[in-house]
């Protein structure tokens, strides 16, 4: 059972030798009790017999007694440092005990003695992976593959390391080789699917995930990723079917529940939506461990913003997330004892520094920062890059891509810049990495306008808002403290229009007397309450049509199903095709009479776009942030005549805009005046207000940092 046993002579005693043989045979046949009694008797009489120590340690490993195993291996190595078997066993045990540094050191010491031992290279590579040293892991694990080319695990581990360093093509080859050796290696097939999913090949990912699920029907992650990959391919019905199959197989899965809310919504099954929401309220759903819990809640805390649920439910889930996320991601990083000299340093963390609505909106604010007072650091968690990305690079003091780093490594990289403030622009939206924020790599952390929600983490000091977007009492239901800025929390972005791209009413199949009500929103925003009010508006305005603009043709049936579920006839829906580019797409609003803001997750860009085109927006003021975003924009624009305080007001205002020409004209005139003179459109003023809010946050949490940068800031 051992290789290269060190010279260590047992007592020259016949009984001792008989007992040694008996103990080893008992161990080999699985009689662990007899083996333990034998090893204990032997080592009591020959404590320095190293092979006995090693086998005693291996026996302890087999029965789960890692503490005893560590003691036995350590004693063996103390007496015989050159004993490679004991060194490998102790290093693997260190990995299992989450002591990757010890495993690395043991492997390096062993390789100094025996350079060609593939087992030591394997431990070293795995230790480097645990320590987020993926480049070093590639080097070590390549040695393992060279020595053991028929080992599926060797190819698999190398593939993981290659994927971590961004060598996706080479990683794909390595995963395929692992599967070539062992076609039943589900982990390799799953990782290959995840690689395809992350790198824009969702159809390949779908096929691979289905194979994983065929072999392992209860694989929650594979089922989740299959559903998301189907959605990415545009197969909405396939997405729905996969989620329903997920629910049938894992009916108590919280991961499934988060997806089921979307699936039932896209199916037009509002009863199904209500059933899942009730299950979440009653805590019917479970996860297998804290890692799955954190992942599921990161989805759920965003998806619930689209549905009429009580703020306390979201708050309770956020508190669970806060506790679990610290356990999964780790605690805050240590702060430097002294602040590095220089300007106040602001960092922005986002996956949207690109041609994305959030990125383009924030660029208008970021580019105006006072660079004489503030140093600007941008951190991207996305590999996507385009002309907008280059604009962000040009405006920043530094631009760092963190996409290939783990949350811990990314946080450590941010901490190197000794930031005073880190502003999160993602919350739990697609591609976000909130685990970075849990490590708190900056003195003060603020989450901004990525969604109508919060991250739900005590590592984040503030949630940015304004005096309209949140009520003071909302603080009772969020972990992050409100940071109220002057003006509107949402930056205004001027949008030009290409008039030549304006669609004609004739091309849309409607008459010149049609009243078009803009509803250019994600179908998740078509909530039960929202659809009921829209149906009432349509009933009171026979000439009215809901104008939708799906981002792709495959979404059209979803809108149709939702309309049918609400009792809205298909003839009342008009599809306005999406066009390429903001300027051409903005031309849609030339034919829209006014926009209906959805609820409970109202619009931001869906409000800024129409008002930039001079088009009125009807919104229903509520208590949640998502029910107040449009109000904040309109109030800062100086146009509140279309802000409803009750459901009846909402319908009446819409009807009045359609039937009272003088009222509609007055609203449009007020919008034009606001665009020319309001707080909303004062871009420089917005950024100054943003900077004042940042300083207020820093003064509240880290006043010494402000004083160290420039005492005049405190007076400002």
Helices and strands as residue ranges (DSSP letters): H 14-28, H 32-45, H 50-62, H 66-79, H 84-96, H 100-113, H 118-130, H 134-147, H 152-164, H 168-181, H 186-198, H 202-215, H 220-233, H 236-249, H 254-267, H 270-281, H 290-303, G 304-306, H 311-329, E 344-350, H 357-366, E 374-380, H 387-395, E 398-401, H 407-415, E 421-424, H 434-438, E 444-447, E 462-466, G 472-477, E 481-485, G 499-501, G 506-508, E 515-518, G 523-525, H 528-540, E 544-548, G 553-555, H 556-565, G 570-572, E 573-575, H 582-585, G 586-591, E 594-596, H 605-612, E 616-620, G 625-627, H 629-637, E 643-644, H 647-659, H 661-677, H 683-701, H 703-709, H 711-715
